[in-house]
Each structure stands twice: as structure tokens, then as C-alpha cells.
Amino acid sequence: MAEALDAVLGLCADGELPPGIALAQLCLAATDEQGARHALAHALADAAPAPRRRLAAVYALWNATPAAFAVTRAVASTSAEVDTERTPATWARAFDAAAAISPEAAVALYSLGRPDLLASATAEIVDDLRARGVLGADRRVVDVGCGIGRILAALAPRVKEAVGIEVSAVMIAEARKRCAGLENITLAPGSGSDLAPCSSAAYELVLFVDSFPYVVASGPALVVANLREAHRVLRPRSRLLIYNYSYRGSDDDDRHDVSRLAGELGFHVLENGRRGLRRWDGAVFDLMRTG
Ligand SMILES: C[S@@+](CC[C@H](N)C(=O)[O-])C[C@H]1O[C@@H](n2cnc3c(N)ncnc32)[C@H](O)[C@@H]1O
């Protein structure tokens, strides 16, 4: 446990973890809240000036978010229970429970349940999409595993239309609230293995934001099924963007699998797992449907 805490604090001190991610990981690695606070205070006292500034940002964030420990642990415990049968249905139940605790933390633990932190991370993802040239008034988007609809709501003024597909009923209900009144946004329950609500060759962008890890965790057949479906609904030379491929802990394994699957299923890899975001440590896989 102490090793896990030291590892998180070391990465944070080195500037490799944004404060929200560091705090969420610290809360998960500790036995109790007092132990986490003690470890952070200890690291701060020992740190050189630059690492100290980074650790102090985590300290300040925690002081501004007193419920961080309780929210992070409660939400994470809903997924921790899915350790035997990993299927879209069991993930749906876990995310139903997580969203009932905190919709914001359920889609992004590092938001610590705070709408303002989530909004700032969402804005960075939208900026990243804009920089990749995949948004525009003529673009139709599928957001797979759309959760509470935060990306859809942010994309609404920037695209022609967007469809959110989601396996969790509580998430879809939250998304309906957030996207109420946005006429170019539709929401559809999904099976987790297909994009049945979407027509073939009708979209310019398919997005998975932190949802693909649950596909990977459900097994290779589901991975192939989802990628085949993304290929089916995309127009030729259109894009598939996956923010985080898995939570297996090896970027190299993820890059290897993505390049192999892309070759087999008709995609060209434009970017293979780069971690360039500042408010979130997501790895970006940018693929183009060939032909
Ligand atoms: C961490 S949340 C991210 C939600 C959203 N993409 C966001 O970034 O705000 C992961 C979401 O993926 C959904 N999910 C998991 N497996 C899925 C699957 N096979 N198909 C569609 N959605 C899935 C979960 O229900 C959950 O809402």
C-alpha cells in the first residue's frame, strides 16, 4: 500500500500526472483518508521546489474538494465488483450504480465529482478533436459509451448531428437531461457489441472516450465486434478516435493491438496512443477508415 502511494506521489512530483488524476489515484491507493493525507504531507515536506509546487496543487485541490476521498472510493467500488463476469450487461449495472452516486465521477473519476473540473477536461477533449480537423457543421458523429452526454452536449454546436450509444440506463437518463433541447443530439440504448441504431457509411467520426477499456475488458470478440461496427458506420476515409484503449497498464501492448487490429479490419493508424492532454492522462488512438 505504501509503495502504491509512493508511486502515485512520485509520478505527480515528476509532473507526469495532472492534479485531479493524482488525487483520485492517491485516494484509491490508500487504506484510509488519513493515510493518504499523511503521505501527501510527508511528500510535500521532503520535495524540492518544482515537485513541491506540483504536490501543493494536489493539496490545494483536496482542500477545495473535501468529499474527494469518499466520492472517488464509492464510485470506484462499483467497478471493482465486476471482477468475475465482464460483459456489457455487468458493466451497465456497475455504471448504473456509479452514476447514481456521482454522474461526474462516474464518467471521469479525476473530476472528483465536480462539474467544473469535468467541464474543463471536456473542453480539452473538444479542443483536441478540433485540432484534428474532425469537427464541423457538416460532420455526423457517433459517441459510443457516451455516459452522461458531456461530450455530446459540448459537440452539439460544432457538428451537424451526433448520436450517443450507451449500455447503462442511468447514464442514458443523465445524458437525456444534459442534452435536453439540443435538437441535433439523439441518444440510443446499445447492446455493447453493435451500433445497430446507426446506418452504414453515414458518419464522419466515431468516438470512444474512456469507454473502450470496458470493451477490451469484456474480451477480444467484443473488441473486434465494436471495431467492425465502427468501420461499418463510418464513411470511407472517416475517423475513429479512441481516447484510452485499455486499462491494462501497458501503452506498448495497446499500441501493438491497435496496429494489428487496424491492419486486419481496414483502418490506417494516424496516431498510436499519444498522451498529450494536460488535464487528463488519456492516450489517443486516431484511426482512419481506409477505402
Ligand atoms: C468512464 S465512462 C465514460 C463516459 C463518456 N464517454 C465520457 O467520457 O464522459 C464509460 C462508459 O462506457 C459505457 N460502456 C461500457 N461498455 C460499453 C459498451 N460495450 N458499449 C457502449 N458503452 C459502454 C459505460 O456504461 C459508461 O457509461
The ligand as a Tripos MOL2 file, in Angstrom:
@<TRIPOS>MOLECULE
LIG
   27    29     1     0     0
SMALL
NO_CHARGES

@<TRIPOS>ATOM
      1 C1        -15.8820    6.0130  -17.9250 C.3       1 LIG1
      2 S1        -17.4280    6.1480  -18.6930 S.3       1 LIG1
      3 C2        -17.1190    7.3760  -19.9290 C.3       1 LIG1
      4 C3        -18.3770    8.0040  -20.4540 C.3       1 LIG1
      5 C4        -18.2060    9.0600  -21.5290 C.3       1 LIG1
      6 N1        -17.5970    8.5370  -22.7250 N.3       1 LIG1
      7 C5        -17.4080   10.2250  -21.0140 C.2       1 LIG1
      8 O1        -16.1840   10.2840  -21.2670 O.co2     1 LIG1
      9 O2        -18.0000   11.0880  -20.3660 O.co2     1 LIG1
     10 C6        -17.5430    4.6520  -19.6480 C.3       1 LIG1
     11 C7        -18.9180    4.4670  -20.2670 C.3       1 LIG1
     12 O3        -18.8550    3.3940  -21.2170 O.3       1 LIG1
     13 C8        -20.0630    2.6650  -21.1260 C.3       1 LIG1
     14 N2        -19.8100    1.3400  -21.7120 N.ar      1 LIG1
     15 C9        -19.1080    0.3130  -21.2010 C.ar      1 LIG1
     16 N3        -19.0630   -0.7140  -22.0650 N.ar      1 LIG1
     17 C10       -19.7320   -0.3080  -23.1720 C.ar      1 LIG1
     18 C11       -20.0190   -0.9020  -24.4290 C.ar      1 LIG1
     19 N4        -19.6010   -2.1430  -24.7480 N.pl3     1 LIG1
     20 N5        -20.7430   -0.1980  -25.3350 N.ar      1 LIG1
     21 C12       -21.1770    1.0620  -25.0360 C.ar      1 LIG1
     22 N6        -20.9370    1.6740  -23.8550 N.ar      1 LIG1
     23 C13       -20.2190    1.0010  -22.9390 C.ar      1 LIG1
     24 C14       -20.3920    2.6710  -19.6510 C.3       1 LIG1
     25 O4        -21.7300    2.3750  -19.3940 O.3       1 LIG1
     26 C15       -20.0040    4.1000  -19.2730 C.3       1 LIG1
     27 O5        -21.0650    4.9850  -19.4150 O.3       1 LIG1
@<TRIPOS>BOND
     1     1     2 1
     2     2     3 1
     3     2    10 1
     4     3     4 1
     5     4     5 1
     6     5     6 1
     7     5     7 1
     8     7     8 2
     9     7     9 1
    10    10    11 1
    11    11    12 1
    12    11    26 1
    13    12    13 1
    14    13    14 1
    15    13    24 1
    16    14    15 ar
    17    14    23 ar
    18    15    16 ar
    19    16    17 ar
    20    17    18 ar
    21    17    23 ar
    22    18    19 1
    23    18    20 ar
    24    20    21 ar
    25    21    22 ar
    26    22    23 ar
    27    24    25 1
    28    24    26 1
    29    26    27 1
@<TRIPOS>SUBSTRUCTURE
     1 LIG1         1 GROUP 0 **** ****
